[in-house]
Each structure stands twice: as C-alpha cells, then as structure tokens.
Amino acid sequence: MQDIIKIDGKDVPFRATAAVPRLYRIKFRRDIIQDMQAIQRCLDQKKENEEVSLPPEALEMFENIAYIMAKHADKDNVPASPEEWLDTFNTFSIYEIFPKIIELWDLNMEGMSTSKKK
C-alpha cells in the first residue's frame, strides 16, 4: 500500500508493505508493532488528560516509523538518516501524521489478510 501524506505543505509518499517491520528492525533494532502500540497508548493518554505530555521516546519512535515508510516509498529522494529527513520540514505534527500512518498500515494488513484467504 502506498499513499501521499501532506507534511509542511509537501506531498510525501509513504509505503507500507510486509518489508516495513524488517526494515525498521534492521535500522533501529526495535519492533515496529510494539512501537506503534506504545505511541497509540501515549496519544490516548494525552487525549484523556491534556496535562500529560508525550514522552520524547514516543516522538522518536513516531519519527523513525514515518522515516522508514517514507524511505520505503521513495528510496532515491529520502536522505540516509531520520535526522536529515526531518530537517527538510519546518513542522512535523505527530497528531496529524500518525493517524494517517496507522490507517495506511491497517489497510496494508487488511490487504495481506484478504490475499491469504484466497
């Protein structure tokens, strides 16, 4: 699955396939599914209590997930590191972008389970 997400006024391609968990694990030595769940828990806590701030670890996990999916979609134009990639944007809102990334991931998982049933 591939989609375009507007970030800081730019159309940024994102791609979610079965390769993404492996790419994420190789690059960051972490489990993308566990990290997505942790980010979602943090966002849910923030919704329940505005006083709660997102921990830096959750923001870093989000940035890394977004980076991997963007790199997977556009290998030639996405820089070699998340820091270089993030540096191409003025703003990068977890509240706007993470739900779209989750939606793309869910569509990918739905497509995978549909093809397995056939």
Phi, psi and omega in degrees: 000140178225147179209162176253129177240131180278121178233122177053038178081001180252142173278117183244121177284140176232145181226133177238117176222180178296341180284338186302312179302322179292314179301317180296315181296319180295315184286318189245354181057042180221164178265118185295324181295313178297321180293319177298319179295320179296318178297316180299319177299317179297318179294322177296319178296321179295321178297319181290327184218105181300337181292334182287132176256152180289133178292148180304327180297321180294319178295319179294318178299315179301312180300320180293319178296313179300317180300311182299317181291326177289317179297320179296328181278330189214067186306322186283336185250354178262127182301171186287342182229154177300324181297315179297319180295313180298330180294346179276357180242148172275320179231151183206090189269119177299325184292329179272321191271320184301316178301326179288323177293317178298318179299316178298316179298316180297319177297321177296314180295321178297317178295323179293318181289328177293317181290331177291329182288336184286000000 
